[in-house]
Amino acid sequence: MGAGQSTDYSGASPEELSYMLAERFATKCFSPLELTHFKDNFFSRAAEQGGIRYWNEKTLSDFLGVPDGSFSGADEAPLDAGPVLFRMVSYLGAFPFQSTLAPSVLTFEAMVKVVVLLTERYGKVLRRGRKDRIKLLFGSLADVGRKDIGQPSNKDSENKESESEENPEPCPAKSHAPGFSVDEPANDEYDEDEDDDLALAALESLDAIEVFKHDHRVDRTVYETRISVDTFRRLLMLLLGIAPLKPLEPVKTYTSDLGSERIDAIRKEADSIIAAFRPEESDGGITYRAFARTISTSLPYLFDPLTALFEHMLFSKNLNLSQRRPSEATPEEEANEKPEEASVAKPILLPGSFESSILNPTILSHLSFFLPSKAQSTNLFKGGVRLHPVFSTAAHGSSLTSFSHNVLTWQSANLLILQGEPDGNSEETVTIGAYLPQPWRSSSSNGSSSSSDPLPCLFQLSPKHQVLPGNPSPSVQKQANLPAAWFSTHTGIAIGCQIPPASRSHHTPPTPHGAASLTIDVNLESAELRVEPVGHDGVFLPSGNSSMEDTSVKTRLDLYSLEIWGIVPDPELAASSEANASAVEVQRAKWEFEAREAERRRNVNIKTGAGDSAKESARWLLETAGVIGDHGQYSGGST
């Protein structure tokens, strides 16, 4: 391959190389059947001008089912992501020559590259792809050349953004205008000598590296500009709405008939996520540095919904058994295809002893952006997991005895989540949680987590998203006095704390340790979240986007509600063999055993006439046997 082909490509223009790369993507990343469906979807809807077949913004939004803001009952804050998605795909369609060819006309070749990049199918043709996907996504959202991006919005700026995003009938002529550079770089993380690995890998597949190095350089304007908060909010609201979307599932299942209350909830959750990118530190925009760090460390699955969304390009209704084109469908058939809102109310919650007062579709979507499934590489929705109700203060009361009865019998990964108001401030609600991949255990047990198990994490969902990841250090995981989660009926619940030595005469409370901890009092009425900008010797590490300039933060809450949810495989997909009995069945068996033990304890008679010493000795024997009394130390995660 080499010299000959390199010479052949030496005279190729960026447009020609881009076309050849799209052809390589199409043959390597799609099956023949998928490519057939893709072609039918594209060409059956494409407009034509000057001999060029292309899609405009309306065609893209209509096909994907992306909302445009025309929702009844959602006039104040509608989902309006159509223009943002169109901007993104127009940028990605020019890959790997964004600096000269973007925005790209959405021809078939451009859409091939868009679908490959957004559905992460580039593994067959590109190396180092996932790492640099973040660069592409940032560039597709950034407002190139807008120096006033962080200033308060006004009518002029709104009109300019509207003009740049909304053009239902674009002229197929390509625009090569790169915009103008920002005077001072806004991202000190940019390295001038850094190669665009993803673009190089793309052209390497064509033996066209020399052409790339001669005709293309990393577009520095991408690293010097920012994403506007308004642009990012509109995309986030769409992602929150369609997070449970499965490939080929109708998008309208999650975007139609959204009332103002649901839209409000989605907008508030989006604002909590935006706060994690610290737009206030860059005049209201999101820099590449903040974007890359936050996505990598605390929102790794944020863009996963786009994968399922663009998978729709690979299935055509025209080629299914009915052979009926969308334009031929009757109103009655379209109505029958419209999903019921109830079908998405609680996508992964299993029925049980209570209904959640905290978890709702929007919060579940937020959780799916960073919580892993057992497979670790997929989020909660893709991993096919379900949440089983284990404990709730609303249903079971604010008693650690009840907490112990319900939680200690759960033998699987679990999720703790709580809501409260800070220091009596009823106008603000704080939502905090902890993901514990191991069941709560007695300190006397010798169980330990496997190196392949996901790490625990402590997180806050509102009013600002932040994730405190688990510490992978083996030295920390082996310390018995540093469990991920612990509780005692004498001192309460402790997450990420150092546990004092056991004592029969004195009950010393756990000590906050490391970068983060969460403590809850014995009455389950108040909690305190402590977050430090440094600390690598505890169960949890600092947030990935924290800095040395940050200060320690203590958030004290009056609790509204505390819930524990067990994480289990989808019952419909789980094996039914006895060797793979579900955690739900194990829990039920343990509850029945405890009921029998409770009946037996009623027959244990400690004579009232005995002295205090005899009664203490008898009680100690029963506690040692685990029959009565304080359960002592229980840990989740590593022990």
Secondary structure, 3 states (H helix, E strand, C coil): CHHHHHHHHHCCCHHHHHHHHHHHHHHHHCCHHHHHHHHHHHHCCCEEECCEEEECHHHHHHHHCCCECCCCCCCCCCCECHHHHHHHHHHHCCCCCHHHHCCCCECHHHHHHHHHHHCCCHHHCCCCHHHHHHHHHHHHHCCCCCCCCCCCCCHHHHHHHHHHHCCCCCCCCCCCCCCCCCCCCCCCCCCCCCCCHHHHHHHHCCCCHHHHHHHCCCCHHHHHCCEEHHHHHHHHHHHHHHCCCCCCCCCHHHHCCCCHHHHHHHHHHHHHHHHCCCHHHHCCEECHHHHHHHHHHHCCCCCHHHHHHHHHHHCCHHHCCCCCCHHHCCHHHHHHHCCCHHHHCCCCECCCCCCCCCCCHHHHHHHHCCCECCCCCCECCCCCEEEEEEEEHHHHCCCHHHHHHHHCCCCCCEEEEEEEEECCCCCCCEEEEEEECCCCEECCCCCCCCCCCCCCEEEEEECCCEEEEECCCHHHHCCCCCCCEEEECCCEEEECEECCCCCCCCCCCCEECCCEEEEECCCCCEEEEEECCCCCCCCECCCCCCCCCCCCEEEEEEEEEEEEEEEEECCCCCCCCHHHCCHHHHHHHHHHHHHHHHHHHHCCCCCCCCCHHHHHHHHHHHHHCCCCCCCCCEEECCC
